[in-house]
């Protein structure tokens, strides 16, 4: 509707992947080149992880476009396939003569013969698995068995798994560790920061024919990034509605008002800024202290001793009260063990942490081993920042456990960097990344 108004040849912000509008910023171009190299090397299994709407499907389509003519691509887009069906589906996609009555052994033999024939003709077959995080573990394990099909020097079938962060959590389970060991390349699609959001918006407009002054500026891009969480699908939805709002007013520039209207219409809630919360709580706490002090100052001291006592009480309040902990709570914390302190602080952290953030799960242990957890906290006091250790109770197979975490990271890449830098002693328990939304599900099991 607004295309003629802005001089556009076609819609700039459709949510369906359009490879002609592929944006190489925010490391997307680098990820594509790395994926092409990884597929061309023909080794192991490749994994691409990103949030819902982060651009995994676009990257998948671009990968197919950019691969050489010697590569045949097979798509598996149904995540609910059972292990008994997956081989038949792959064979069917390859055009093999199989049906539901064909045994698994017969299908596997036909697949191997087909792949050997392709290899002899110097062709490569690549399997793209979308929504891999939703596949049953047994189905993923069946796919892993296909990676055993190989010649003396080459794999006959290359695989690329596209999934949400839950895929990493699934791969961390012991019963599927063999699949994890076969993954030779891992890629993560982080959300767009504000600067890349602005470049993305203007890039899409320019590539569909817009020739005027920039419609979006850094302020409106910042607002879109906040409401969308930097996810390209949401950015597209918001940009489309903001352009419509600008068009309805006869304007040629998108304002924050237009973005806000699009966010309300799409039910995209802007997440509260953590620093804003802290400032608000600090102000409230400071006002409370001021009232207490004002009350004490307003009461005439009956004698010198009373006045001195008031000064001491005021000083104690000034020292103890903080923006996030009341005086009574602070006094109770003072007598807690390190474990009890971290349990308490973890409750506060969960109340404010963003679902999209990440933490590192260092290890889990039985609740009855509380002494061991306190010992861990004491022994690692100089290695880890005590304030960044989070501990909560959960249940695994009806056994009460402590889950010990470290850090609150905005992006997966930040968390991965910290995980890589952990001392060797802490890596012996095989720590891995967890998303806060998944951690909250652990709490529900308790």
Secondary structure, DSSP 4 states (H G I P E B T S, - for coil): --HHHHT-SS-S--SS--GGG---TTTHHHHHHHHHHHHHHT-SEEEEEE-TTSSHHHHHHHHHHHS-TTEEEEEE--TT--HHHHHHHHHHHTT-S--TTS-HHHHHHHHHHHHHHHHHTT-EEEEEESSGGGS-HHHHHHHHHHTT-B-SS-BSEEEEEEE-THHHHHHTSGGGHHHHHHEEEEEEEPPPPHHHHHHHHHHHHHTTT--SS-S--HHHHHHHHHHHTT-HHHHHHHHHHHHHHHHHTT-SS--HHHHHHHHHHHT-PPPPPHHHHHHHHHHHHHHHHHHHHHHHHHSPPSSHHHHHHHHHHHHHHHHH--SS--HHHHHHHHTS-HHHHHHHHHHHHHHH--TT-EEEEEEEEEGGGHHHHHHHHHHTTTTS-GGGEEEEEEEETTEEEEEEEEEEESSHHHHHHHHHHS-HHHHTT--EEEEHHHHHHHHHH-
